[in-house]
Amino acid sequence: MTTASRTTWPGPPAGQEDRPCANTADGDGAWSERLAEAVTAADAPDTVFALSRHGRRTVVTGGTGEAPGRPRDRLRYEIGSATKAFTGLLLAHLVDSGRLTGGEPAAALLGARRPPGRTPVTLAHLVTHTAGLPALPAGFYPRALPAWRTNPYGRYPDARVIDAFLRHRPRHRPGTRWRYSNFGVAVLGHALAAATGTPWPDLTTDLLLRPLALHDTALRPGAGGTDATGNGKDGTTAVPPFDAGGFQAAGAVRATPHDLLTFLEAHLDPARCPPLTGALRAVRTPVLRRGLGQRHVHTVAWFRHPTDGGPLYFHSGATLGQQAFLGFRPDTGTALAAVCTRRFRAHDPFVATAYALLAVCGQPCQTRCQSAGVPAGAHAPCAWWVCRHWYVTPSRVTVAPAS
């Protein structure tokens, strides 16, 4: 939703709610203990919880497996769907720099033969999961089934993703219904590549990874023991490196916990990265509300949840053998990156633990729980409830994104 004061979509965050406070409650020792407890609770071969508070980092590692060849916090981990935070920032940067508006019809950019129509799917619809697309293309499952336990996405290349989008007919008018979609963000990556004449991996590297100095972040598997080895649900069966196929923009990023903290710290202090300052501020702006009482708030890159002190921004992701959580709170100057090498059930206790740690950082537990509408002390159940409803509950859009 645009306003007269905005010059670009989505625009800078309104008001002063995101200004950090000087809260220094709990010392580093207390947080080291809490992070160590979270590492133990993850029960994964390799686990890292990395916390940044006003620029001061606390990193705790551990695991049930043998120690890898290099320190666990120096390995690259697959972050799965949290890649969407990078793709959302990329779109915001292209809009902020004047190269795009967010209202471009995706089909036109991808070479559709038919005119876009009166209500086309735009880049804004794709990034906000309101394009009317399913989670995955209809033809994905038959093709992926033979490699379901190894690399299903690798069997669905770029051309198939684009063709499936151009053939798809949304059941609802774009911008009216929200449904979380790997398909939609994958299409967004291809549309950005078509609009700029640059493949998504090169675009991401040139416009995000280099300006943010993310030297230990990659978009494809590495060699020489640089990457963590994923494991299945049993925590012991190794799985091959994740191949995103044509879904790179939705899940290809792999990074060290330190690089993930650097990425999150840039969101806490956008002025430290002049090339991306406008975009880093823009991705904290609410562009979509949905659900009962408009409780679910989204930006172009993050899920946004209220706390007593200010908003909490988060995203999580999983591949076949790894899981990650990214989140930050501007009001407390806090960022958290959590990764592990075990595939859990969706919205499992690992994500719930990470969310709860970030939610309580800088304020009493009871206050945090009351603000979320659950009994005091219900850390993991509260976080599980929040994550489940944020990710998997389709709903009507009550405040549509700008176009």
C-alpha positions in Angstrom: 0.0 0.0 0.0 1.6 3.2 -1.1 1.4 6.6 0.5 2.3 10.1 -0.6 5.5 10.2 1.4 7.0 7.2 -0.3 9.1 7.6 -3.4 9.8 3.9 -4.0 8.1 0.6 -3.1 8.1 -0.5 -0.3 9.7 2.6 1.1 11.5 3.2 4.5 10.0 2.0 7.7 7.6 4.4 9.3 8.0 5.9 12.7 10.7 5.3 15.3 9.7 1.8 16.4 12.8 0.2 15.0 15.4 2.4 16.8 17.6 0.2 19.0 17.6 0.6 22.8 20.5 0.4 25.1 19.1 -2.7 26.9 21.9 -4.7 28.4 19.9 -7.1 30.5 21.7 -10.4 31.2 25.5 -10.7 30.7 27.4 -12.6 28.0 27.8 -15.5 30.4 24.1 -16.0 30.9 23.5 -16.0 27.1 26.4 -18.5 26.5 24.6 -20.9 28.9 21.3 -20.4 27.1 22.9 -21.0 23.7 24.7 -24.0 25.0 21.4 -25.5 26.2 19.9 -24.8 22.8 22.8 -26.6 21.1 22.3 -29.6 23.3 18.6 -29.7 22.7 19.0 -29.7 19.0 20.4 -33.2 19.2 22.0 -32.9 15.7 25.5 -34.0 14.5 26.6 -30.3 14.1 24.8 -27.3 15.6 25.7 -23.7 15.9 23.8 -20.9 17.7 25.3 -17.5 17.0 24.0 -14.4 18.8 25.0 -10.7 18.1 24.0 -8.1 20.7 24.9 -4.5 19.8 27.7 -5.9 17.6 29.1 -8.2 20.3 29.0 -11.8 19.2 28.5 -15.0 21.2 28.9 -18.2 19.2 28.3 -21.7 20.7 28.9 -24.9 18.8 28.4 -28.6 19.5 26.9 -31.7 18.2 26.3 -35.5 18.6 28.6 -36.4 15.7 32.4 -36.5 15.4 34.1 -33.1 15.1 34.4 -32.1 11.4 37.7 -31.2 9.8 37.3 -27.5 10.6 35.5 -25.7 13.4 31.8 -26.0 13.1 31.2 -22.3 13.0 33.5 -22.0 10.0 31.5 -24.5 7.9 28.9 -23.4 5.4 25.4 -24.5 6.2 22.4 -24.8 3.8 19.8 -22.3 4.9 17.0 -23.5 2.6 14.0 -21.2 2.5 15.8 -18.5 4.5 17.4 -17.8 1.1 14.2 -15.8 0.4 15.5 -13.1 2.7 18.4 -12.6 0.3 16.1 -12.6 -2.8 13.7 -10.1 -1.1 16.6 -7.8 -0.3 17.8 -8.1 -3.9 14.4 -7.0 -5.2 14.3 -4.1 -2.7 17.7 -3.0 -3.9 16.7 -3.1 -7.6 13.7 -1.0 -6.7 15.6 1.4 -4.5 18.2 1.9 -7.3 15.4 2.7 -9.8 16.0 -0.3 -12.0 12.6 -1.8 -11.2 9.4 -0.8 -9.6 8.0 -4.1 -8.3 4.9 -3.7 -10.4 6.4 -5.4 -13.5 4.3 -8.3 -14.8 6.5 -11.4 -14.4 5.1 -13.2 -17.4 6.1 -10.3 -19.7 9.6 -10.4 -18.4 9.8 -14.1 -18.9 8.7 -14.0 -22.6 5.0 -14.9 -22.4 3.4 -14.9 -25.8 0.1 -13.7 -24.5 -0.6 -10.2 -23.1 -0.4 -10.0 -19.3 -4.1 -9.2 -18.8 -5.9 -6.8 -16.5 -4.5 -8.3 -13.2 -1.1 -9.8 -14.0 1.2 -11.5 -11.5 3.8 -8.9 -10.6 7.1 -9.1 -8.9 5.5 -7.7 -5.8 3.0 -10.5 -5.8 5.7 -13.1 -6.1 7.8 -11.8 -3.3 4.8 -11.5 -0.9 3.4 -15.0 -1.8 0.2 -13.5 -3.1 0.6 -14.5 -6.8 -2.0 -17.3 -6.5 0.7 -20.0 -7.0 0.9 -23.3 -5.2 3.9 -24.2 -3.0 5.4 -26.2 -5.9 4.4 -26.6 -9.5 1.8 -29.3 -10.3 4.3 -31.3 -12.3 7.0 -31.2 -9.7 6.1 -34.3 -7.7 6.0 -36.9 -10.5 9.4 -35.7 -11.7 10.9 -35.4 -8.3 9.6 -38.7 -6.8 12.5 -40.9 -8.0 15.0 -38.7 -6.2 12.7 -37.7 -3.3 15.2 -38.7 -0.6 18.3 -37.4 -2.3 17.7 -34.3 -4.5 14.2 -33.8 -5.8 14.6 -30.1 -6.7 17.6 -30.9 -8.9 15.3 -32.8 -11.2 13.3 -29.6 -11.9 15.6 -27.2 -13.8 15.1 -23.5 -14.7 13.3 -24.0 -17.9 10.6 -26.2 -16.3 10.0 -23.7 -13.5 9.5 -20.9 -16.1 7.3 -23.0 -18.3 5.2 -24.2 -15.4 4.6 -20.6 -14.4 3.6 -19.4 -17.9 1.1 -22.3 -18.1 -0.4 -21.8 -14.6 -3.8 -20.2 -14.2 -4.3 -18.7 -10.7 -7.5 -19.7 -8.9 -7.6 -16.3 -7.2 -6.9 -12.8 -8.4 -3.3 -11.9 -7.6 -2.9 -9.9 -4.4 -6.0 -11.3 -2.7 -4.8 -14.6 -1.1 -1.6 -15.5 0.7 0.0 -18.9 0.3 3.6 -19.6 1.0 5.2 -20.6 -2.3 8.7 -21.8 -3.1 7.4 -21.8 -6.7 6.6 -18.1 -6.6 10.0 -17.0 -5.2 11.8 -19.2 -7.7 9.9 -17.5 -10.5 10.8 -14.2 -9.0 14.5 -15.1 -9.3 14.1 -15.9 -13.0 12.1 -12.7 -13.6 14.8 -10.6 -11.9 17.4 -12.3 -14.1 15.4 -11.6 -17.2 14.8 -8.0 -16.3 18.5 -7.3 -15.7 20.0 -9.6 -18.2 22.1 -11.2 -15.4 21.6 -14.7 -13.9 20.3 -14.7 -10.4 23.5 -16.2 -8.9 25.6 -13.5 -10.5 23.1 -10.8 -9.6 23.1 -11.9 -6.0 26.9 -12.1 -5.8 27.5 -8.7 -7.4 24.7 -6.7 -5.6 24.5 -8.4 -2.2 27.4 -10.8 -1.3 30.2 -8.5 -2.3 28.9 -5.2 -0.9 28.1 -7.0 2.4 31.5 -8.7 2.5 29.9 -12.1 2.7 33.0 -14.0 1.6 32.0 -17.3 3.1 28.6 -17.4 1.5 28.0 -19.5 -1.7 25.1 -20.4 -4.0 26.3 -23.9 -4.8 28.1 -26.7 -3.0 31.8 -26.2 -2.3 34.7 -28.5 -2.2 37.5 -29.3 0.2 35.4 -29.7 3.3 34.0 -26.2 3.3 30.4 -27.4 3.7 28.6 -29.1 6.5 27.2 -32.5 5.8 23.5 -32.9 6.2 21.7 -35.8 7.9 18.3 -37.2 7.7 15.7 -37.3 10.5 17.5 -40.1 12.3 20.5 -37.8 12.7 23.0 -40.3 11.5 22.3 -40.9 7.8 24.3 -38.5 5.6 22.5 -36.9 2.7 24.1 -35.3 -0.4 24.5 -31.6 -0.8 21.3 -29.8 -1.7 20.7 -29.1 -5.4 18.1 -26.3 -5.7 17.6 -26.9 -9.4 15.4 -24.2 -10.9 14.5 -23.0 -7.4 17.8 -21.2 -6.6 16.2 -17.9 -5.5 14.0 -19.9 -3.0 16.7 -22.0 -1.4 20.2 -22.1 -2.8 22.2 -20.0 -0.2 24.7 -21.7 2.1 26.8 -19.7 4.5 28.9 -19.8 7.7 27.1 -18.7 10.9 29.5 -15.7 11.0 28.4 -14.6 7.5 24.8 -15.0 8.5 25.3 -12.7 11.5 27.0 -10.2 9.2 24.0 -10.3 7.0 21.6 -9.8 9.9 23.8 -7.0 11.5 23.5 -5.1 8.2 19.7 -5.0 8.8 20.2 -3.7 12.3 22.4 -0.9 11.1 21.7 -0.2 7.4 23.9 3.0 7.4 27.0 0.8 7.6 26.5 -0.4 4.0 25.9 2.6 1.8 25.2 0.7 -1.4 22.3 -1.2 0.3 21.2 1.3 3.0 17.9 2.1 1.3 17.1 -1.5 0.6 18.0 -2.7 4.1 15.6 -0.1 5.5 12.9 -1.0 3.0 12.8 -4.7 3.8 11.7 -3.8 7.4 8.6 -2.1 6.1 5.3 -4.0 6.4 3.7 -4.5 3.0 1.2 -7.2 3.8 -1.2 -8.1 6.6 -3.3 -11.2 6.7 -5.1 -13.5 9.1 -7.5 -12.9 11.9 -7.1 -9.4 13.2 -4.3 -8.8 10.6 -2.0 -10.6 13.0 0.4 -11.9 10.3 2.6 -9.1 9.1 5.1 -9.5 6.2 7.8 -7.4 4.6 9.3 -8.2 1.2 11.9 -10.4 2.9 10.8 -11.2 6.5 8.0 -12.4 8.7 7.4 -9.7 11.2 6.1 -10.4 14.7 5.3 -7.8 17.4 6.9 -7.8 20.8 6.5 -5.4 23.7 9.7 -3.5 22.7 9.4 -3.6 19.0 9.1 -5.9 16.0 11.0 -9.2 15.6 11.9 -10.2 12.0 12.6 -13.8 11.2 12.8 -16.5 8.5 13.7 -20.2 8.7 14.5 -22.8 6.2 15.3 -26.5 5.7 16.9 -28.7 3.1 16.9 -32.5 3.0 19.5 -32.7 5.8 19.9 -29.2 7.4 17.9 -26.5 9.1 18.4 -22.8 9.8 16.8 -19.9 11.5 17.6 -16.2 10.9 16.1 -13.4 12.9 16.8 -9.9 14.3 15.3 -7.3 16.6 16.2 -3.7 16.0 14.7 -2.6 19.3 17.3 -4.6 21.3 20.1 -4.5 18.6 20.0 -8.3 18.6 20.5 -10.9 15.8 20.4 -14.7 15.9 21.6 -17.3 13.4 21.0 -20.9 14.3 21.9 -23.9 12.0 22.1 -27.6 12.4 22.8 -30.7 10.3 19.6 -32.7 10.8 16.3 -32.5 9.1 13.4 -32.2 11.5 9.7 -32.0 11.0 8.4 -28.7 9.8 8.2 -26.0 12.5 10.0 -28.3 14.9 11.5 -27.5 18.3 14.8 -26.4 16.8 13.1 -23.5 15.0 10.8 -22.9 18.1 13.9 -22.7 20.4 15.7 -20.2 18.2 12.6 -18.1 17.8 12.0 -18.1 21.6 15.6 -17.1 22.3 15.4 -14.1 20.1 11.9 -13.2 21.4 12.9 -13.2 25.1 16.3 -11.4 24.5 16.1 -8.1 26.3 12.7 -8.5 28.0 11.3 -10.7 30.7 9.9 -14.1 29.6 6.5 -13.5 31.1 6.1 -10.2 29.2 7.1 -11.9 26.0 4.7 -14.7 26.4 1.8 -12.5 27.4 2.4 -10.3 24.3 2.0 -13.5 22.2 -1.2 -14.5 23.9 0.1 -17.7 25.6 0.8 -18.6 29.2 4.0 -17.4 30.8 6.9 -19.8 30.4 5.5 -21.6 27.4 8.6 -21.0 25.3 8.7 -23.7 22.6 4.9 -24.2 22.3 4.4 -20.5 21.8 7.2 -20.3 19.2 5.9 -23.4 17.4 2.4 -21.9 17.2 3.8 -18.7 15.8 6.0 -20.4 13.2 3.2 -22.8 12.1 0.7 -20.1 11.6 3.1 -17.7 9.9 4.2 -20.3 7.4 1.5 -22.8 6.5 -1.9 -21.2 7.1 -3.3 -19.8 3.8 -5.4 -16.8 4.3 -7.0 -13.7 2.7 -4.9 -10.7 2.3 -6.3 -7.7 4.2 -3.7 -5.1 3.2 -2.5 -5.8 -0.3 1.1 -5.1 -1.4 1.9 -2.1 -3.6 2.0 -2.7 -7.3 
